Amino acid sequence: MTGTDTKTGTASQSLRRGVALHRTGALDEALHHYEAVLERSPGDPDALRFLGILLAQSGDVEHGAMFIAAAAARMPDTAAAQTALGDALHALDRLADALAAYDRAIIADTGRATAHAGRGLCLRHMGRLDEALASHGRALALDPGNTVAGFGRGVALQALGRITEAVEAYCHALHQAPRDEAPWTNLSLCLGALGRHEEALAAAEAALVQAPRMVEALGARAAALRALGHATQALATLDLAIAADPGRAALHANRGNALRDLGRLPDARDAYDRAVALDPGNADAQRVRAMCLLLAGDWEAGWPAWEWRKHSTEPSGTRHADHPAWTGAEDPAGRRILLHWEQGFGDTIQFCRYAPLLAARGARVTLSVQGPLLRLASSLAGPNLDVVEDAREQTNGFDLHCPLMSLPMAFATTPSTVPPPAPLAPPPEMRAAWATRLGPKDRRPRIGLAWSGRPEHANDRNRSLAASELAPLLDRDADWICVQPTLRQTDEAWLRADGRIAFFGADLQDFADTAALIATLDLVIAVDTSVAHLAGSLGMPVWILLPRDPDWRWLTDREDSPWYPSARLFRQTVAGDWRGPLARVAAMLAERFG
């Protein structure tokens, strides 16, 4: 504190009293004491600093920063003043100035945890995530109970995609401050990203105990409920969040997702339209709106909107974005055009049908595919069409490029003008080898099965099922053959115990192997994975099991697909319940094979 004479001593007493009141939350009384000190000693740096902090806490950050800056100017080598200045400047979004203040504070006192924590927050908001993480780590090493650094470390890890570590960081932060709703909310989102949806729901509920109307926590709760298949409850939760903050576009977009889950596409479209109206540049809202348009069959509006996927938080189709694009408006004749894959194997199989069409229009086309598709896709090669593995892509020498999923827009595709599947074909000798391996065919049908996809797929919980759920089908006399190359542990144990499904596993090294095996069968029954696209492209009869809320490419309320003439669709009528579709499959098997 300042001074030792009688007059200054009285000011010191008033300052101490003000600080004590400030700490108890009696801000008006504290303000009176700080002002009294400054009446006696207008340049008192401690009074200036505490008054500035109080004003900032009360919402008047700009004036608060002025008082703190005045204090810091009077004691430039004092860590407390520089840290407070950093906090105020940070709140004003003057990030470079705030970072400089935190650095001065650390120079004055390298052991000041609050300065390191504030520096970490500032760096995170500047997008310098690795540096932010280091600063938060230093703050926690100095003070393991620093809640700002604990929470900030979790946020930085989450932004870096290190989700498992972020969960640990949030749990540590909550150990220090279990009533802080923000770590609970972010923990919920991270747990959801890891597929731990029950725990995510519990974390969101914990946040809402502390802040029942917290919009972020309501959003996290809705996300967990939707992931667990409780779309009606998710919708109700989102309605509460929107009532609290009607101008937040993401809430309306998520409301659209819940409505789409419920099959209410017109209402979903209205929700997406509202989200886009509130924030036209919100790429995530635009992307989900596009999927709704495509699912509803409005492809004229849907394909252009689908281009927003390139700018979303999960972008695709962005490779070679610095090169000129082929959009369909440019005459392709004589041009060298690179078509490159994006997203999954099934997408490549579905949309590579456009490559021969583009070559037929005079373009010199190079089709770039994922490695496991190279042998099979090479069957498309011709005079004006080369097929290469993505690792061998070379953009030098190409005039234009186009990601595969932008080709339907470039060709102005509608449900009635979908071109035939690409004429993919495995080498004849591979098909012959599989026919020999399976042996002479008797009267029993040979039926391929694919019941699960990649576990890391965002929609895997809805699209995949357990092998044991297929048991009612297996009573039919048939040769049942697994046409997926990998099994989950629980499925592997069940198949081994049941013994009715042949599994070739590692012998299916790539899609050419799988295609050759499928070509020897009578029918494929598959969930919505690359195997379904592969069978459809081969012209094989394929019965596709779809969840209640299907992917946009399968449209709604129809049993056929414009993408694959040989496909028949079996849709859930109740979310998560495969019994209905499987019963219809069983009946169709009886009708077809007697």
N, C-alpha and C positions, 0 to 999 in steps of 0.2 A: 504494500500500500504506500501512499505518498505522504511525505512530510512527518515532522515530529513536534512542531510548535502547536500552541493551543488551537489556533484557527484550523490548521490542517488536520490536527488530531480529531476535531469534531467532524470534519469531512470524512476522515477515515472510518469513524464509527458509523456515519450515515451510509457509507459505501458498503461496509460489512453488513449492515442491516438490510440494505437493498439486495445484496447478493443472497442472503438467507431467504428473504421473501421470494426472490426470483426462483430459487430452487424448489420452493413449495408450490409454485404456480400462482402466487399472488402478484400478478404482473402489474396491475394498476398501482399497488402500493410500492412495489419495487421501482416502478417508473418515477414516482414522486421522490424517492430517495436519491436516485441517480441524478435527477434534475436539480435537486438541492445541492448535491456535490458540485455540479457544473456551474451553479450560480456562484458558489464560493471560489471554484477553481476551474475556469472554463476549459483549460487545456489538460485536465486530469486524464491521462491515457486509460486508466482502468475504468473510470466512469464512462468515458467515451466508448470503450470496447463493450462493456456490459449493456449500456444503453442501446448500442447498435445491434447487439445480439437479441435483445428483447424486442426491438422493433421488427427485426427480421422474423422472429418467431411469431409475431403478431400479424404478419402478412405484409408489412411495409418494408420489403426487402431493400428497395432502392435507397430509402433514407437510412435504413440500418447499415447498409454498406458504406454510406458516406461517413457515418460516425466511426465505424470500425476502421476504415481507411485512415481517418484522422488519427486514431489511436496507434495504428501500425506505423504511421509516419513518425510518430514521436518515440516509438520503441521498435525500430526496424529489426533488431536482433533478438526480439522476444518471440519465442515459438508460439505462445498462446495467442498473441495478437495476429501473427501471420496465418495461423490456422483458422482463426475466426474470419479473417479477411478472405481466405480461400473458400470457406464455406459460403460466405455471402456472395462472392463473385460467381461461384459455381451455381448458386440459386438463380443468378441473373443470366446464366448461360454464357458468361464470359469465361470460357473454358481455358483459353491460353493464359489469361491473367490469373485465374484461379490456380492453375498448375504452377505458375511461377511463385505464387504466395505459399503454396504447400512446400515447394522446394526450399524457399527461404526458411520456413519453419523447421524443416528437417536439418538444414545446415546449422540452425541455432540449437537444435536438440534432436540428435539422431534417434533418440529413444522415445520420441513422442508418438505413440500409437495412433492417436486421432489424426495426426497430420498424414501418416502413411495411409490410413483408411480413407481420408478425404481425397488424397492423391489418387488412390485406386479408383474411386468413384468417378473422378474427373477423367482419368485415362479411359475408363470404360465408355463414358459418354463421347469420348473422342474416337472411339473405335479401336483403340490400342489395347486389345484384350489381354495379350500375353503380359504386357507391362502392368496392366491393372491387376492381373492375377498375382504378380510378384509383389506389388505394393500391399495388397490385402494379406498375402502370406506373411510379409514383414510385420504388419500391424498385429496379426494374430500371434506371431512369435513373441512380440513384446507384451501383448495383452490378450490371452486366449478368450477372454470374455467380451471382447469388443464386438458388439452386435452389428455395427455398421460394416466392419470388415468381414464378419462371418457371413452376413447376407450377401454382401457385395461379391465375395469370392464365389458363392453359389451362382449368382447371376452371370459372372464372367465365364465360369465353367459351362453353364447352360448355353450361353451364346457361342462358345467354342465347340459345341456339340459333344462335350464330355459329360454326358447325362448321368452316368453312374456316379462319377465324382461329384457332380452337382447335388445329387441326392444326399450324399454323405455330408456335403458342406451345409445344406439346409438343415439336416438333422442336427448337426453341431450347433448351428445358429439357434435352433429351437430349443436345444438343451439349455442354452443361456437365456433365452427369452421365449418361453413356451406360449405366451399370450400375444405374440407378434403375428398378426394375420398374414403379412406379406410372405414370409418364408413358407407358411403352410400352403398358400396359394401356389407359389412356384414349385414347391415340392409335389403338389398334386399334378401339375402339368408335366413335370419330369417323370413321375411314376406312370402317368398315362402314356408318355412317349416310349417307355420301356414295356408297355403292355400290362402293367400291374394296375388294372383298372379298379379293382375293389379297394386297394390301398389308396389310389388316387381319389376315389370318392370319399374315403374316410378323412384324408388330408383336407379336402375342400370343405367338408362338414366342420372340421376343426377350425378352419379359418372363419367360417360363418358364425361359429359360436362367439368369436371375438368381435366380428363386425357383420351383423346379419344382412346389411344392405350393401356390402362391399361388392362392387360390380365385377372385379377381377375374380373374386372367389366364386361368385355365382356362375361366371363363365366357365371356370374350372370344374365346378360341380356338374354343369350341363354337359361338358365334354366327357366326363367320366360316365355319366348316366347314358349318354348316347352310345359310348363304346361298349357298355354293358347291355345294350339292346333296349334300354328304357327310354324310347324316344318321346313318349307322352310326358314323362316327368322332366326330361331335358327341355322340352318345349315350354312347360310351365315355369321352369327355372329361368329360362331365357326371357320370358315375358316379364318376370320380376326385375331382371337386370335392365331390360329396355325401359321399364317404367322409371327406374332410377336414373338412367342415362340414355335417353332416346336418341341422342345424336351420335352414338358410337356405331360406326358402320360394321365392325366385326361382329357385334352382337346380332345384327339383322342377318348377316351372312350365315352365322351359326344357326340362327332360327330357321333360315331356309334349309340348312342341312337336316335339321330335325324334322321339318315338314316333309322333306324328300324321303326320309326314312319311313315316314308314315304313309307314303304314297300320295301325298297331297301336292302334286306337281304345280298346279296353278297357284296355290298359296305360296309354295316355295319360290316360284318365279317372282311373285310380288315382293317377297322378303328380300330376294337377291337384288331386285330392281331398286328397292329402298336403300340397300347397302351401297349400291353403285351411285345412286343419286346423292347420298351423303358424302361419298368419297370416291369420285370417278377414277382416281389414280390408284385405288386399292386393288392391287393385282390379285390378291387372294380372293377377294369378293368377286372380281371379274371372272376368275377361273372357275369357281364353283357355280357361278351363274351360267357360264358356258356349258358346263357339264349338264346342268338342268335343261338347257335349251336342246342340247344334243339328245339327251335321254327322251325328251318329249317329241323328238322328230323334227324340230325346227332347225334344220341344218343350215338354212340360208343365213340365219342370224347366229347360229352356234359356232360355225367354223371360224369366222372372223373373231368372235369373242374368245375362242379357244387359244388364239395367239397370245393372250395375256398369261398363259402358263409360263412363258419365257421370262416373265418379270416377277413371278410369285416367290414366296419363301422356299418353295421346293421347285426350283426352275428346271425345265427340260427343253431340249431343242435349242440350246444356246451356243453349242459349239460353232465356231467359224462365224460368229455374229459380226465380226469385223470385215467380212467379205460380202460382196453383193449377193443378194438373195434372189432366187427364182420364185415368183409369187403367182405365176400363171398369166400375168399380163405381158410378160416378155416372150417374144418369139423364140422358141427353143432350138429351132433348126440351125445346125452348125455350131451350136454352143456346147462347151464342155461343162457338164453340170454334175456336181457331187451331191448325192443323196445319202444322208447319214442317219443312223439309228438313234433312237432316244427311248428312255424308259425301259420296259421289259422285253423279253424274247417274244412274247405273244404280240406285242405292238409291232415289232419288226416283221413278223410273219404276216400280220394282217395288212400292213401298209406297203410292203414291198411290191404288191400287185401293180403299183403305179409305175415302177421302174421300166418294165417293157413298153408301157404305153408312151412314156416320155421318149424312149429310144425310137419308137415307131414314128414319132413326130419330128425326127431328124436330129435329135440331140445326141451327143456322145456322152453316155451316162456312166458314172462310176457309182456303184451301190456299196456302201460301207456297212458291214454287219458285225455283230459280236462274234468272237472266235468260235463258240459252240455251234453257230449257225453257218459257218463259212462253207463247209463241204456241201450242205444241203442247198444253200442259196446259190452256189456256183452253177447249179442246174439251170439258172436263169440267164447265164452269160450268153452273149451273142455278138454279132458284128459291131453293134454300137453300145454294147452293155458289158462292162466289166464288174466283177464282184471282188471286193477286197475285205480283209479283216480290218477292224477299226484301228489297230495298232499300226497299220501301214497306210493310213490316210495321209495324203499329201495335198495340201490346198494350193500349192504353187502350180500354176498351169491350168487351173479351173476358172471358168468365167463366172459361174454362178453356183450357189449351193442351196439346198432345201432340206430341212429335217423331215423325216418320214411322216410325222403326224401333221405336218402342214400341207401335205399333198392333197388331201381331200378338199381343202379350201382352194388350192391352186387349180384343181380340176372341177370346181363348182359341183361337188358330189351331193346328190340328194338321195333319200332312201330308194327312189325309183331308178337312179342312174348309177348305182354302185357297180364298178367293174368286177368281172369274175376274179376269183382268187388267183394269186400268182401260180403258175404251173410248176410248182416245186415237185421234184421227184428224186428219190434216193437212187444211187447207182443200182442197176439191175442185179449185179452180182451180190450186192448186200441183201437185197430182198430174197434172192435165191438161197443165200446162206441161212437166213432166218427160217425160211420154209423148210429147209433140210433139218435144221435144229429142232423145229417144232414137230417134225415127223408128218406122216401121211394124215390128211384130214378126214375124219369120219363125219357122221351126220350132225354131230354136236356143233353148235356155233362156237366160234372163237371170239371172245369179247374182251376188249381192253378196258382197263379201269385206271382212272387217275382221280384221286379223291382229295389231294392236298397240294398246295403250292408252297412257295417260299414262306417260312414263318415270319420273316422280316417285312413282308408285304404289308402295306398300311391297312388293307382290308382283309387280311388273311383270316381274322377271327370270324368274319361273316361268310367268306367264300369256301373255306375248307371244312372237311368233316373227318371224323375218326373212321379208320378202316372198319371197326366193329359195327358201325352204323349200316354198312353194306350187307350185313349178314342175311337179311331177308331175301336179297337178290340171289345169293349164292346157293340157295336151295334148288334153283333151276339147274338142270343138267346142261353144263356148258364148260368149255375150257376158259377159265378166268385168268387173265394175264395182266399183270401190273405193267403199265406203260410209263410210269414215272421212275426216274433213275435213283431217287433217294427215298428213304422212309424215316419217319420220326420213331423214336425209341419205343413208344407205346404201341405204335402200329406194327413195328417189326416183331415185337413179342407176340402180338395178337395173330399176325399172319403165320408165324412159326407154329403157334398152337393150333390154329384152325386148319391150315394145310391145303386150302382149296384155291388159293391164288398163287400163280407162278410169279416169281420175282427174279429179274435178271440183273438188277443193280448195276454194278460196275461195267457190265457188258454194253450198257447204253452210254457210250462215251460222249456222244454229241447228238445233235438233232437228226443227222443222217441215219444213225443207228436206230433212233426211235422211229423215224419215218419208215425205215425198211421193215421194222417189226410191225408197225401199224398196218402197212400195206398187205400183210398176210392175214389180217383179221376180217371179221364180218361186221364188226360194230365197235365203236368206242363210246364209253360212258365216262364223262369227265366233269369236274367242276370248272369254274372259270379260270383256267390257267393256260399256259402256252401249249399244252397238249391239245386242248380243245381247238385252238387256232391251227395247230399243225394238222390235226385230223381233218378239219374243215378245208384247209388249203389242199390237202391230198384228194379231196372229193370223197373221203370215207364217211359213211353214215356216222354221225356223232350226236349223241344226246347230251346236252349240256345242262347241268344242275345249277340254278341261279338262286342267289339269296333274295330276300324280300325287296331289298333296295339294290338293284343290280347296277353294274357298271353301265355308263352311258351308252356304250356301243350296242347293247342288246335291246334298246328301246323298251317299250312297255306293252303289256297286254297283247302279246303275240307269241305264237309258238314257233315261228320261223325266224330266220335272220337274213336280211339282204346281203350281209357280208359272206355268208356261207350257205349255198343252196342245199347242201347235204345235212345241215344241222337242224335239230329239233330241240326246243327249249322247254325245260321243266322248271317252273318257278315256285319258290316258296309262297304260300299265302299267309303264313304266320312267321314273323321274324325269328330266325334261329331254329325253326322246326323243319327238319328234313324229312319227316315221316310222310308228309303229303306228296312231295315230288318223287320220293323213292317208291311209294305205293303206285303212282301213275307209271313210273318206269317199269315196275314189275308187271303191271297190267299190259303195257305195250310189248314187253318181252313175250308174254304169253300169246298176244295177238300175232306177233311177227314170227315167232319160232315154234308156236304150237305147244 
